Amino acid sequence: MTLFDSIALTLKLVFVLGITLNAVPVMVWFERRGSAWIQGRVGPNRVGPFGLLQPVADVIKFVFKENFVPAQASKFYYHLAPAIAAIAPLAALAVIPFGSYFIISGQQVPLQIADLNVGVLLVFAFAGLEVYPLMLAGWASNNKYAILGALRGSSQMVSYEIAMGLSLVSMLLVYGTLDMNVMVQYQDHYWFGFIPRWGILINPVAFVIFLIAIFAETNRLPFDLPEGDAELVAGYHIEYGSTKFAMFFFAEYVAMIMASAVLVTIFLGGYGLMPGFGWLTYGLANILGFETMGTQNILAVGQVIGFIFKVACIMFFFVWVRWTLPRFRFDQLMNLGWKILFPIALVNLLFVAIVIALVGV
C-alpha cells in the first residue's frame, strides 16, 4: 500500500466514523424531540437551545457514573458483551459504498473503506454477530430478567434473519452479484428515461420484508421485546450501567444506521443521485467550467450527500414507527416472523427465480 492509499484510507475511516459518531447523539436528540411532537409534549428543552446539548449532558453523566459489576456476574463475558455490540455494526459499515470515487492527483479514490466483491456477505456476517452480545449480557449478568431478555432477543433475531435472508437472496438473483458497488450501478439507470430502476420498484415484496426484518434485528419498537420494560424492567442489559450501558445504547443506533445504509444500497439506489439531480450536477460543472476531474468530484459530493439524505429518511422512519405503533406480544412477534414473513419471502424468492429463468433481467 502506497502512502497515498494509506492517507486516503485513513481519511475515509475518519469520515465514516465521524459521521456515525456524530449521528448517534443527533438521533438521540431527534428521537426525544420527535416523540414529544408526536405525543403533544415539550421534550428536552433546558440543556442548550432546543435541548440540543442534552445528549452531551447524557454522555457526561454516563462517564462519571459508578461502574458497577454484579458480584455473581461472569466478569469476562460481562465486559465482552457491550464491546461486541458496539464494534460489530461499525465494522459492517466498512463495505458499504457511500459514493463512487474522487479523482485526486490523477488517482481514483473509491468512496468505500473496503472494496470487496463479496461485501454483502461481510455485512451480514457482522450483522449476525449482534445476537451474541444479547446472549452474553443476559447469561453473564446472572439475573433472571436479563436471561429472559436474552432468550427473547436471540430467538427473535434468529427467526427474522431467515425472512430477511430470503428477501436479500431474491435481490441477489436480480443483481447477479454480491458486490454492493455493482448493485448501485445496476440501479443507476432509468426506465422510460425518468423512472429509476431501484430495487424497491423491481421487487417491492422483498423491500417490505427486509424493512420489517431490520426493525426486529435492531430490537426497535414494535419489536423491542428483549428490552420490554413492562415485563423485564430493562431486559438483557438490566445489570449494566455507566459506560457499558452507554455502549449498548450507542450500538443500537449504530445498528440502525448500518441497517438503513444496507436498505438504501440494495433497494433505494444507494449513492445514486435522486432523479433529476444528475442534470443539475453536470449543469453546475459546465457553468463553473470544470473538466472531467472537477465534474466527477462534484458528482461524488452529490452522491455522498444524497446517500446520507436517504439514510436519514430511513432513520426518521425508525423514529416515526417507534412512537406510532404499540409493542407486539411475543407470540404475535413469532407468528409474524414464521407464519407470515417466512412463507411470503419463500414464495417471492421462487417467483423471482422463475421470472429470471424465463425472461432474464
N, C-alpha and C positions, 0 to 999 in steps of 0.2 A: 504494500500500500504506500503510495507516494505521500509527500507532505500535504499536497493539495487535497487529496482524498481524505486524509486524516482530519484536516481542518473542516472540510465540508461535512464529514460525518459528525464531528463534534457540534457544529452549528445546527445541524438537523436535530441532534439529540436535545440540545438546549432549547430549540424552538418547540419541539413536541412536548417535552417535559414542562416547559414554561407555560405553554397554552393550557395543558392539562391541570397543572397545579394551581393556576390562577382561575381556571374554570370551576373548580370544586367550590371555593368559597362564594363565588358569584352565584352558582346554582343553589347553594345553601340559603343565601340571602333571598334569591328569587323564589325559591320554594316557600319560604316563610311568608314573604310578601304576597306571593301568588295565592297561597291558601287563605290569607287574610282577605284578599279581594274577592275570592270565590265565595267565602263564607260571610262576607259583610263585616269583617273585623278590621282592626287597625294594623296589627302586625308589629314587628320590631321597628321602632321609630325614635329611640332615645340615644343610642350609641352612634354618633355621626349623623350626617344629613340623610334622612330617609332610612336610617338604620343601617347604612352601608358598612359601618365599621363593626357591626355585631359579630360577623364571622371572625374578625381579628380578635375581638374580646373572647370569643369561644376558644380560639387557639391558645391564647394566653392562659385561660382557665385550665384547659387540658394539660398544658405543660407543667403548671405549678400544683396540680392536684396530687395527692398522695398516690404513689404507685403500689397499690395493694395486691398481694398474691395470696390466694386462699391457702391455708395450711395443708389441706388434703389434696391440693391440685398436683397433677403430674407436671412438674415445672418446665421441663424441656419442651414438651408439646404445647403447654400453655403459652409459652413465649413464641413458639414457632408459628402458631395459627395466624395471628394478625400479620406476621411478616409475609406469609404466603398469600394471604388475602390481598395485600397491597401490591405485591410485586407481580402477580400473575396477569392482571388486566393491563398493567403498564407495559409488560413485555409484549403482550399481544398487539399493542399499538405500533410496534416496530415494523410490521409488514404491511400496514395499511397505507396505501399511497394517498397523499393529500394534495398532489399536483403532478403535472407532467415532469418538467425539468426546467432549470435555469441554464443559461449559457453564460459562463464566467471565464474570461481569458481564453475563449475558444474551446472550452471544455464543457460538456453536458454534466449537470449536477441533478440527478433524479431526486424528486421530492418524495423520498421514501427511505426510511432508515435502513431497512434490509430488503433489497430487491430479490425476492425468491420466486421461483416458478411454481412453488407449492405453498404459497402464502396462506391460502385458506386452511390448509391442514395445520399450519403452525398456530393460526388464530384459535382454532377450535381445540388444539392441544392445550394451550394456555387457558382457554375458557373452561375446559374440562377440569382443570386444577381447582376451580373455585369451590368444588364440593368438599375438598379436603380441609380447608380452614373451618368450615362449619362442623365437620365430624370431629376434628381435633379439638376445637374450642369446647364443644359440648361434652366430649368424653374427658378431656383433661381438667375441666373445671370441677368435676366430681359433684355436680349439682343436678338434681332431678329435672328442674325446669330447663337447664341447659341441654341435658341429654334429649329431652323431648323435642326441643327446638332443632337439635342436630338431626334427629331422626326424621322430622318433618322436612327439613331443608334438603337432606340427601335424597330422600325418596322423591321429592318434588323436582329437583334438578335433574335427576336421572330420568324421570318419566318424561319431562318436557324436552330433554335433549333428543329423544327419539323423533318426535314430530318435527323439531327444528332441523335435525339432520336430514330427514327425508325431504323437507321443503328445500333445503340447500342442495341436495343431490339433484333435484329436478332442475334447479338453475344451472348446475354444473353440466347437465346434459345439454342445456341450451347454449351455454358459452363454449363448451368443449375444452375447458382449461381449468387449472387450479391457480393460475396467475391472476392476481387481482388487478394488475395494470391492464391485462388483455380484456378482462371483464368490463372495465371502464371504457376502453377503446371500442368495444363492441356496442356499448350503449351510446357512444358519442356520434350517432347518426340519426337521421330523421326519416319517418315515413311521410310521403307526400310533401316533403320539404318543410314541414312545420310540426309534426307530431314526434316528440323524442322517443327513441327506441329504448326506453328504460325497462328494467326488469319487472317493475310493478305493472306495466301495461302488457308485457309478454305473458306473465304468469301471476295474476293478482291473487290467486288462491294461496300460492306459496308465500307471497308477501304478507297476507293476513296471518297465516300460521306462524311465520317467522316473527312477526311483530308481537303476537300474543306470547310466544315462547320466550322472547327475551325479557318480558316482564316477569315470568316465572323464574328465569335463570338469574336475574338480578335481585330477586326477592322484593320486588316492588308491589305495592297495592295495585290490584286487589289480590295479589298472590304473596303477601308478606307473612305467611303462616309461620315460618321459622322464628319470627320476631313478634308473634301475636301477643300484644301486651295484655289483652283481656284474659288470656288463659295462661300465658307463660311468663308474665311480668316483663322480661326483655328477651327471652329466648336464649339462643345458643351463646350470646355474649353477655349474659347477665352478670357473670363474675368479673367482667373486665371494666376497668376504669382508667382514668388518666390518658396517657399517650396510646396505650394499647386499644382502648375503646375508640380513640380518635383514628387509629389505623383502620379499624373495621368500618368506621363512618366514612373515611376517605375512600376505602376500597369500594364501597357501594356506589359512590358517584363516579369513580374512575371506570368501574364496570359498566355503568350506564353510558358513559362517553364512548367506551370501546364498542359496546353493542350497537349504539347509534351509528358509529362510523362504519361498522360492518354492514348494517342495514342500508346505509346510504350508498356504500360501494357496490353492493350486489343488486339493489333494487331501484335506486334513485339516481343513477348516472354517475355516482362517485364524484370525482373532482371535475367532471364535465360541466361546462358552462350552462347556465339556465338558457332556455330558448330565447334567442334574440340578443344575448349578451356577446356572442361571438362577433356579430356585425359591429356592435358598439366598441369592442376591443380593437378590432382591426381598423375601424374608423378613427379611433383615438390615436393609434400608432401612425396612421397616414397623416393626420393633422400635425402631429409632433415631428414628422419626418424620420421616424425610426426605420432602421434597416432590419434584416432578419433577426439579429440578436436582440435588439430592443423590442421588436414585436413579440418574440417568444417570451421574453421576460415579463412584459406586460400581461400577456396571456396567462403565464404561470401565476402571477399575482392574483389575477381574476379567478383562476381556478382554486387557489388556496382560500380566498375569501368566500367563494361560492360553496366550497366543501364545508367550511366552518359554519356558514349560514344554514346549510341543510342539516348538519348535526345539531345545531342549536334548535331547529324546529322540532326534531325528534325529542330532544331533551325537554322542550316545552310540553310536548305531548305526554311525556312521562309525568310531569307535574300535574297537568290537567286531569289525567286519568286518576292519579292518586287522590285528588281532592274532589272527585266526582263519583266514583264507584265505591261501594262498601266492600269489605273483605269477604272472600268466599269462605264457606266452611271447608274443612279438609276433604270430606267426601266429595263435595262439589268440585274441588280442585282436581282430584284424581280422576273423577268421571270425565271432566272436560279434557284432560290430557290423554286418557286411554280410550275412552268410548267415542270421542268426537274428533279431536285433532289428529290422533294417530290414524284412524281409518281414512279420514279425508286426505291427509298427507300421502298415504299409501296409494289411494286411488288417483290422486293428482299426479304422483310420480309415474304410475303406469300409463296414464293418459298422455303425459308429456313424452314419455319414451316411445309410445306408439305413433304419435304425431311426427316426432323427429324421424323415426324409422321410415314412415310413409312419404313425408313431404320434405324432410330435411329442415335446415334452419337458414 
